[in-house]
């Protein structure tokens, strides 16, 4: 489903070039449940951004469903990303001036093509699934962290993506709530066949995925050090 071929990503810090991702090749199959594990500064977030089509590699190819997307324009990437990839972030990334329901609907507002579903109904169905329907008219800063992350997961699902990228999804939650969020992600992978990629620095979180990819200094390594 996703294939990276000799992908590198470099940034300039002053006159020094730093490779955040260094010649990585990997394949992620449809419906996989994967953990990308690395410490702070390892390059795992940059790798996630490349997989999620948020950043273009400096070199190498990104193949999505058989198509090389590594040289597409920002507009072309945005259209594919909106349809194909959902994101869940550590800090939830909800907009406090919008209600819970409005936050979930946001990806539908950026859709370039007409929708073949009722966005309000799908949003409400997701709210009911995650037990937060009664919070639909609340603002994000008026609900708990666990509820905010459920809203973020619902938002990531509204366009029925094939891939969900979760970046440290339990980082701002207590352990009990974090476990509940991981269980939700597991169930989405199992029930709906969504390819699930969890990016984390926590071994116990990564251990709950079915395959782990370890990143150090921008490279894939055999184990997490």
N, C-alpha and C positions, 0 to 999 in steps of 0.2 A: 504493500500500500504506500509506504513512504520509504524512499531509499536515498541515503546520502552517499555520494561518491567523492572521496578525497576533498571533503569540505573544510575550508579554513575561513576564519574571520579575524581580521586584524584591525587594531585601533592605533591611532597616533597619540602618544602622550609627549607633548613637546616634539623633540626630534626622534624620539624612540618609538619604534614599532613594536606593539605587543600583540601576540597571537592569543586571543581569548579561546578560539577553537582552532586546533592544529591538526589538519589532515585526517579528519574523522570520516570513516566509512561505516555505515550500519544500515540495517533493514528492519523496519517495523511492519509486521504483518497486520492485516485486517483483524479486528476483534481482540488484539493482544492487550494485556494489562501489564504495563512496564513501569519500573522505577528507574529514574535517572538520579544517581546518588553521587554527591560530591560536596566538599567543604566550601566555605565562602571563598570566592575568587578562583574556583576550579574551572570555570567556564560553562557550568551546567545551565545557567540562566541564558547565556548567549546561545547555547545549543538549542534550548527550548524555543527561543525567539526565531531561530532559523527553521526549526521543524514547524512552528506555528505560522510561518510566512510573515512574521513581523519584521524580520531583517533579511537582507540578501547576503549570501556568503561573498567573501572577497574572491575566493576561487573555489572550484569544485561544482558539482551538480546536485540539485535537489529534485528528485523524481517523485511526483505525487500521482498515484494511479496511472503510472506509465507515461506521464507528461513531464518534461523538464520545465520546472517553474522558476529556475534560478535566474533567468534573465528577463522575466516579465516586468512590465511597468508597475508602478505603485497602484495604479487604478485597476489593472488586471489582477494583481495579487489581492487587493482589497475585496474584489468581487468573489474570488475563490475562497478566501478566508472566511467571509461572511456566511457562505453556504456550508463550508466543510469543517471549520474548526471552532470549538467553543473553549473559552478560557475561564479558569477559576484561580484567583490570586489570594495570597496570604492576607492582604489588607482589604479584601473583598471588592474594592474599586467600585463601590456603589456611589451614586450621586445623591447627596442629602437633600437637594431641593426637589427631587422627584420621589414619588411614593414607591413603595415596594412593587406594585403592579407596573408602574411606569418604568422602573428600572429593568424589569424583566422584558418589557416590550422594546427596549432600546435597539437590539440588533435588527428587529423588523423595520425600524425606521431607516436603517442604512441599506436595506436590501435594494439592489438595482432592478430586479425583476419583480413582476407582480407575484404575490404570495398565493399559494394554492391551499391555504388553510386560514381559519379565523384566528388571528393572533390573540384576541381577548380570551376566547374559549381555551386555546392551548395554554395561555398563561395561567388561567384559573385552574385548569386541570393539574398543572405543575404545582401550583400553590397548595392544592388539596393533597397531592401526592406527598409533599414534604411537610404537611401539617402546619402550614402557615397561612392558610386561606383567610383566616380572621385578621391577619395583619396586612392585608393587601393595600389598605389605604393609609397605613402608617408610613412615616418617613424612616429611613434606615437608622438614623441616630436615636430612634425611639424603640428599637428592638435589640435583643441580645446579639452577641457575637455569633453564636451558633445559628440563630435565625438569619442573620445577615449572610452567613456562608451558604445557607440553604437558598436564599434569594439569588446569590451569585451562581449557584449550581443551576437553578431554574433558568436564569438568564442564559447560561451557557448552552442550554438544551433547546431553547425556543425555536431555533432554526433547524432542529434535528440534525446536528452535525455528525460526521462520521468519526471525528477525533475530538477528544477533550484533553486539554493540557492543564494540569493542576500544579501551580507553582507554590510549594510550601503551604498546602491548603489547610494545615492544622496549626500553623505557626503562631497564630494569635488566639488560640483556643486552649481551654484547659483539657487535660488528658481524656476525660470522659466524653466531652463534646467532640474532641478530635477523633476519638474512636468511632463515634456516631457518623461523622462526616466521611471517614474512610469506608465505613460499611455502606453508606449511600453510593459512593463511587464504585465499590465492588459490585453492588447490585445493578447499577447502570450498565457496567461492562457485561455482566452475566445475562441480564434480562433483555437488553436492547442491542447487544453486540457492538457498543460504542468502543472504539479503540481508546484506551485510557492510558495516559502517560503522566505519572506523578513525579515531579521534580522536588527533591528533598535533600537535606543534609542529615536526616535522622535515620539511623540504621533500622530501627524498629518499624518505621513507616514503610521504608523500601522493602523490608522483609515480607510485607503483606502482599506485595505484587508478585506476579508469576515469573517475571524475569527482571534482573537488575543489570543496569549498565553503569559502570563506575567511571567517573571522570576525575582526572587530576592534571593540572597544568594544561588544560585544553585538549588532553588526549584521553582515549579510552584505555583503561588499565584493567588488570585481571581481578583486582580486589580493592575494596575501599580501605585506604590507609589513614 
